[in-house]
Amino acid sequence: MSPKTLPALFVLLAAPLFAAPAPLILDVWPGPAPGETKTLPPEADQTKDTDKLVGGRRIIKLGNVTTPQLAVYRPAKEKDTGAAVVICPGGGFSILAYDLEGTEVAAWLNTLGVTGIVLKYRVPARDRTQPWLAPVQDAQRAMSVVRSRAREWGLDPQRIGILGFSAGGATAGYTSLLLDDRRYAAVDAADQTSCRPDFALLIYTAYFVQRGQTALTLPPGFAITKDAPPMFFVHAFDDGVPVQNALLLAAELKKVGGSAEVHVYDIGGHGYGLRPVAEQPVTSWPQRATEWLSRRGLLAPAR
């Protein structure tokens, strides 16, 4: 299939030069992040020349993140809907696939009129018994910071969602299922605003089903209730991360009266981001997500 025959959205996502203007960069925490006691080597891209390409291109594997930050990408003013999404890249809680599952996603959201906010959360995991803890702290804080700046940035504080891939999907999902139960002590006025996402998109999410098992498991303090935000799932049956991560979580949400939409494909594997791959329909998921966002009124113009 040649680029000329690909849908317009595919051409946009395949182009290497579709990045948004330089983002606003904000530190997530006013000082050191909670629990930080060790010094890591400098933050750096750990990608090797021998690493697998995705969609024919290399990816950034950002490691040794000790200073969590937000990169805020705004859509064109005439397209701005007032909605925003905090984006959590994946990487097994070891690195962050920062462009594949971060900046490229922000650029796509900008085409929809949505502010894309890439969360650079702490990796590698500080506590392997709770690898999600530092990322979830960073994500909760990010949600509160963004919501506290809503008026300044012209955002609707009731249309601020979260999107994550793989380990970032777990980060986004756990953040959604904690509601307002913070996993850190409030540090300033920003923490007086809610850390609960208004909606969530979990793309090939991990860590809800432990490897080798088929039952849904959640860490203590997490709960699936009817008050959970609406969720959108994408997964492939041949993903090495079990598809049950999406299927069982969505089923539990529906069981308690929550909202979930699930798209499962026969092939697609893992770690494709939103880079189109010919003959793999799973990579058309941004179109399905756009439709879901639109149906929920999240792409309507800001008033």
C-alpha positions in Angstrom: 0.0 0.0 0.0 1.5 3.3 -1.0 1.2 6.6 1.0 -1.2 7.9 -1.6 -3.7 5.2 -0.8 -3.5 5.5 2.9 -6.3 7.4 4.7 -5.5 11.1 5.3 -5.1 10.5 9.1 -2.6 7.8 8.4 -0.5 10.1 6.1 -0.6 12.7 8.9 0.6 10.3 11.5 3.3 8.7 9.3 4.9 12.1 8.5 8.0 12.8 10.5 7.5 16.5 10.4 4.0 16.9 11.9 5.2 18.0 15.3 3.4 20.9 17.1 5.2 24.1 18.0 7.5 24.1 21.0 5.6 23.2 24.1 5.3 24.9 27.5 7.4 22.9 29.9 6.4 22.7 33.6 7.9 20.8 36.5 5.3 18.5 38.1 6.5 19.1 41.6 7.6 22.4 43.2 10.6 20.6 44.8 11.8 17.0 44.9 9.2 14.4 44.0 7.8 12.3 46.9 10.2 9.7 48.3 13.2 10.6 46.1 16.3 9.7 48.0 18.7 8.3 45.4 20.8 9.9 42.7 20.4 8.4 39.2 22.7 8.8 36.2 21.7 11.8 34.0 18.4 11.5 32.1 19.1 10.3 28.5 17.8 8.6 25.5 18.8 5.0 25.8 17.8 3.9 22.3 20.4 1.7 20.6 21.1 1.4 16.9 20.1 -2.2 17.0 16.7 -1.6 18.6 13.6 -2.5 16.6 12.1 0.2 14.4 8.4 1.1 14.8 6.6 2.1 11.6 10.0 2.3 10.0 11.5 4.8 12.4 13.4 4.7 15.7 11.9 5.8 18.9 13.1 7.7 21.9 13.6 5.5 25.0 14.0 8.1 27.7 15.6 6.8 30.9 16.7 7.9 34.4 13.9 10.5 34.8 14.1 12.1 38.3 12.5 15.4 37.6 8.9 14.8 36.3 7.7 17.4 33.9 4.7 18.3 31.7 5.1 19.3 28.1 2.0 21.2 27.1 1.1 21.2 23.4 -1.7 23.6 22.5 -3.9 23.3 19.4 -4.4 26.1 16.9 -6.5 28.8 18.6 -9.2 28.5 16.0 -9.6 24.8 16.6 -9.2 24.7 20.4 -12.1 22.8 22.0 -11.0 23.5 25.6 -10.5 19.7 26.2 -7.1 18.4 27.4 -5.5 15.0 27.8 -2.5 14.1 30.0 -0.5 11.5 28.1 1.5 8.7 29.8 4.0 7.0 27.6 4.8 3.3 28.2 8.1 1.6 28.7 7.6 -1.1 31.3 8.3 1.3 34.2 11.9 1.2 33.0 12.0 3.9 30.2 9.5 6.1 28.5 8.7 5.7 24.8 8.7 9.5 24.7 8.0 10.3 21.1 6.1 7.1 20.0 3.7 7.2 22.9 4.1 10.9 23.9 4.8 13.8 21.6 3.3 12.1 18.6 0.1 11.6 20.5 0.0 15.2 21.5 0.4 16.3 17.9 -2.5 14.0 16.9 -4.7 15.4 19.7 -3.9 18.9 18.5 -5.4 18.1 15.1 -8.6 17.4 17.0 -8.5 20.7 18.9 -7.4 19.1 22.1 -4.5 20.2 24.3 -2.0 17.3 24.6 0.1 17.2 27.7 2.9 14.7 27.8 3.8 13.5 31.3 7.4 12.6 31.8 7.0 10.5 34.9 9.7 8.9 37.0 11.6 5.8 35.6 13.0 3.3 36.2 10.7 2.0 38.9 11.8 3.0 42.4 10.0 0.1 44.1 9.7 -3.1 42.1 7.0 -4.3 44.5 5.0 -1.2 43.6 6.4 -0.1 40.2 3.3 2.0 39.6 3.6 4.1 42.7 5.9 6.9 41.6 4.3 7.2 38.1 0.8 7.3 39.7 1.9 10.0 42.2 3.3 12.0 39.2 0.1 11.4 37.2 -2.2 12.5 40.1 -0.2 15.6 40.6 -0.2 16.3 36.9 -4.0 16.1 36.8 -4.3 18.6 39.7 -1.7 21.0 38.2 -3.5 21.0 34.8 -6.9 21.5 36.4 -5.5 24.3 38.5 -4.3 26.0 35.4 -7.5 25.5 33.4 -8.7 29.1 33.6 -5.3 30.4 32.6 -5.0 28.1 29.7 -8.7 28.4 28.6 -9.5 24.7 29.4 -12.7 23.2 30.6 -11.9 21.7 34.0 -14.5 19.1 33.5 -13.0 17.8 30.2 -9.5 16.9 31.3 -8.7 13.2 30.5 -5.8 10.9 30.6 -4.3 8.5 28.0 -1.7 5.8 28.5 0.1 3.0 26.7 1.2 -0.3 28.3 2.8 0.7 31.6 1.5 4.2 30.9 -1.9 2.6 30.5 -1.6 1.1 34.0 -0.5 4.6 35.2 -3.6 6.2 33.6 -5.9 3.4 34.7 -4.8 3.4 38.3 -5.0 7.2 38.4 -8.6 6.8 37.2 -9.5 4.1 39.7 -8.1 6.0 42.7 -10.6 8.8 42.3 -9.5 11.5 44.7 -7.5 9.3 47.0 -4.1 10.8 46.6 -1.0 8.7 47.1 1.0 11.7 48.3 0.6 14.5 50.8 -0.7 17.8 49.3 2.2 20.2 48.6 0.5 23.4 47.5 -2.7 25.0 46.3 -2.8 23.0 43.1 -3.6 20.0 45.2 -6.8 21.5 46.3 -8.2 20.7 42.8 -9.3 17.2 41.8 -6.8 14.7 40.5 -9.5 12.5 39.0 -9.5 12.2 35.1 -12.8 13.0 33.4 -12.2 10.2 30.8 -9.4 7.7 30.1 -8.0 6.0 27.0 -6.0 2.8 27.8 -4.0 1.6 24.8 -2.5 -2.0 25.1 -2.6 -1.5 28.8 -0.6 -3.7 31.1 -0.4 -4.7 34.8 -4.1 -5.3 35.5 -3.6 -9.0 34.8 -0.4 -10.5 36.1 1.7 -12.4 33.6 0.7 -16.1 33.5 -2.7 -15.4 35.2 -6.1 -14.7 33.8 -7.8 -12.9 36.7 -8.0 -9.2 37.2 -5.9 -7.9 40.1 -5.7 -4.5 41.6 -3.3 -3.2 44.3 -4.8 -2.4 47.7 -6.7 0.9 47.7 -7.9 0.7 44.1 -11.5 0.1 43.2 -13.7 -0.3 40.1 -16.9 1.6 40.8 -19.7 3.2 38.8 -18.0 6.6 39.5 -14.9 5.6 37.4 -14.5 7.8 34.4 -15.6 6.5 31.0 -12.8 4.4 29.4 -11.7 3.5 25.9 -9.6 0.4 25.3 -7.5 -0.9 22.4 -5.6 -4.2 22.4 -4.6 -7.1 20.0 -5.1 -10.8 20.7 -1.5 -11.5 19.7 -0.1 -8.9 22.1 2.5 -10.4 24.6 0.7 -8.4 27.2 -2.5 -10.4 27.8 -5.6 -9.0 26.1 -7.4 -9.7 29.4 -6.0 -6.5 30.7 -8.5 -4.7 28.6 -11.3 -7.2 28.4 -11.6 -7.9 32.1 -11.2 -4.3 33.3 -13.9 -3.2 30.8 -16.2 -6.1 31.9 -15.8 -5.1 35.5 -16.6 -1.5 34.7 -19.7 -2.5 32.9 -20.7 -4.8 35.7 -20.8 -1.9 38.2 -22.6 0.4 35.8 -19.6 2.2 34.4 -18.8 3.1 30.8 -16.3 1.2 28.6 -15.7 0.8 24.9 -13.3 -1.9 23.7 -11.6 -2.5 20.4 -9.7 -5.8 20.1 -7.9 -6.9 16.9 -6.7 -10.3 15.8 -3.1 -9.1 15.2 -1.1 -6.0 16.0 1.3 -7.0 18.8 2.5 -4.4 21.2 4.1 -1.0 21.1 2.9 0.4 17.8 1.8 3.8 19.2 -0.2 5.5 16.5 2.2 4.9 13.7 0.3 3.3 10.8 1.3 -0.2 9.6 -0.1 -1.5 6.4 -2.3 -4.6 6.8 -2.6 -4.1 10.6 -6.0 -2.4 11.3 -5.1 -2.1 15.0 -3.1 1.0 14.0 -6.3 2.7 12.8 -7.3 3.0 16.5 -6.9 6.8 16.5 -9.9 7.0 14.2 -12.0 4.9 16.6 -10.8 7.1 19.5 -11.7 10.2 17.6 -15.2 8.9 17.1 -15.5 8.0 20.8 -14.3 11.4 21.9 -16.7 13.1 19.6 -19.7 11.0 20.7 -18.9 12.1 24.3 -19.0 15.7 23.3 -15.3 16.2 24.0 -14.5 17.6 20.6 -17.2 20.2 20.6 -15.9 23.8 20.4 -15.2 25.6 23.6 -18.0 28.0 24.6 
